[in-house]
Amino acid sequence: MKRLHVSFGTADLEKSVAFYSTLFGTAPTVTRPGYAKWMLDDPRVNFVVESQSGDIGFSHAGIQVDAQDELHEIFDRMKQAEAPYLPEGVTTCCYAKSEKSWTADPSGVRWEAFYTFHQMDEFGTGPELHKLDMSSDDAAACGCSTPAPKKIEEIASASGCCA
């Protein structure tokens, strides 16, 4: 089974948590510094707000799978979509250890597909990102903790990223 993932940056996490908790009729499933996540079943969505990204508003969308064997079918479709494909592999990001890959639609909207192994206590940046300047566009392309580049081509050309 799959779940839609949507991520928004916020200037005021506390106010956003209050708003979305009221909107969804439930408190977040996960709260951490600068981060809150609702794992909703109606609608079936993994909805995230975070103040760590620096950007406000829509960040990216994704497809989260419940079983790792579902992931590679989605990765294959991402590769066939005639768009940039960026395999990130297993990484710790957004308080979760996941395997993921990225792509973008023709308008540049970033999409990730991922399977989460388990929740973590640290925000994480992934195995390759610890070598990068986290304020750079290169680091933003692979992870969740800095502003994202405006075009997926900037992500694809990032050196040392998502290799």
C-alpha positions in Angstrom: 0.0 0.0 0.0 1.2 3.5 -0.7 0.8 6.8 1.0 1.1 10.3 -0.5 3.8 12.5 1.2 3.6 16.3 1.2 6.1 18.6 2.9 5.7 22.3 3.7 8.2 24.7 5.2 6.8 27.0 7.9 8.0 30.3 9.5 6.2 29.4 12.8 6.1 25.7 13.6 4.0 26.1 16.7 1.3 28.0 14.9 1.4 25.5 12.0 1.1 22.5 14.3 -1.9 24.1 16.0 -3.5 24.9 12.6 -2.9 21.4 11.0 -3.9 19.6 14.2 -7.2 21.4 14.1 -7.6 20.8 10.4 -6.8 17.1 10.6 -8.6 16.6 13.9 -5.5 15.0 15.5 -2.1 15.9 17.0 1.0 15.1 15.0 2.3 11.5 15.0 5.9 12.7 15.4 7.2 16.0 16.8 10.8 16.9 17.0 12.7 20.3 17.0 11.7 22.2 13.9 9.6 19.3 12.6 6.1 17.7 12.9 4.6 14.8 10.9 1.0 13.5 10.7 0.6 9.9 9.4 -3.0 10.1 8.4 -5.2 7.3 7.2 -8.1 9.5 6.0 -6.8 10.9 3.7 -3.9 8.4 3.5 -1.0 10.9 3.6 2.3 11.6 5.4 2.0 15.3 5.9 5.1 17.2 7.2 5.7 20.8 8.3 9.2 21.9 9.2 10.9 25.1 10.1 14.4 23.6 9.3 14.1 24.0 5.5 14.3 27.8 5.5 11.7 27.9 2.7 8.0 28.7 3.4 5.2 26.9 1.6 5.2 23.8 -0.5 8.5 22.0 -0.5 8.0 18.6 -2.3 5.7 15.7 -2.7 6.4 12.0 -2.5 5.2 8.4 -2.5 5.9 6.4 0.7 5.5 2.7 0.5 4.7 0.3 3.3 6.9 -2.5 2.1 10.4 -2.2 0.7 9.6 -4.6 -2.3 7.1 -1.9 -3.5 9.8 0.7 -3.7 11.8 -0.6 -6.7 8.7 -0.6 -8.9 8.2 3.1 -8.2 12.0 3.7 -8.8 11.6 2.0 -12.2 8.7 4.2 -13.1 10.7 7.3 -12.0 13.5 6.2 -14.4 11.1 5.7 -17.3 9.4 9.1 -16.8 12.0 10.9 -19.0 12.9 13.2 -16.2 16.0 13.5 -14.0 16.4 10.5 -11.6 18.5 10.8 -8.5 19.0 7.7 -6.4 19.9 8.7 -2.9 19.9 5.2 -1.4 19.6 4.5 2.3 19.8 7.8 4.3 18.8 9.3 7.6 16.7 12.3 6.9 13.8 14.1 8.6 14.1 11.9 11.7 13.8 8.7 9.8 16.1 6.1 8.2 14.8 5.5 4.7 15.8 4.4 1.2 14.8 7.0 -1.3 15.2 8.4 -4.8 14.2 11.8 -6.3 12.8 13.1 -9.6 10.9 16.2 -10.8 7.9 16.7 -13.0 8.1 18.8 -16.2 7.4 22.0 -14.2 10.2 21.3 -11.7 8.1 20.0 -8.8 10.3 17.7 -6.8 9.1 14.2 -6.0 10.7 11.5 -3.8 9.8 7.9 -3.4 10.8 6.2 -0.2 10.5 3.3 2.3 11.1 4.2 6.0 12.9 1.5 8.0 12.4 3.3 11.4 12.2 6.6 13.1 15.4 8.3 14.4 16.2 10.7 17.2 18.3 12.9 14.9 17.2 14.9 11.9 19.9 13.4 9.7 21.4 14.4 6.4 22.2 11.1 4.8 25.5 9.2 4.4 26.9 11.4 1.6 25.7 14.8 2.9 28.0 15.0 5.9 30.8 16.0 3.5 28.8 18.8 2.0 28.2 22.4 3.1 24.6 22.1 4.3 23.9 25.7 3.3 24.6 24.9 -0.3 22.2 24.0 -3.1 24.1 20.7 -3.5 23.1 19.6 0.0 19.6 20.9 -0.4 19.2 18.7 -3.4 19.6 15.5 -1.5 18.0 16.2 1.8 15.4 17.9 3.8 17.2 20.5 5.8 18.0 23.4 3.6 16.3 25.4 0.8 15.9 23.4 -2.4 17.2 24.5 -5.8 14.6 25.9 -8.1 15.3 23.5 -10.9 15.9 19.7 -10.9 18.8 20.2 -13.3 20.6 22.0 -10.5 20.2 18.8 -8.4 21.3 16.5 -11.2 24.5 18.5 -11.7 25.4 18.7 -8.0 28.8 17.3 -7.5 29.2 14.4 -5.0 25.5 14.4 -4.3 23.2 11.4 -4.3 25.9 9.3 -5.8 
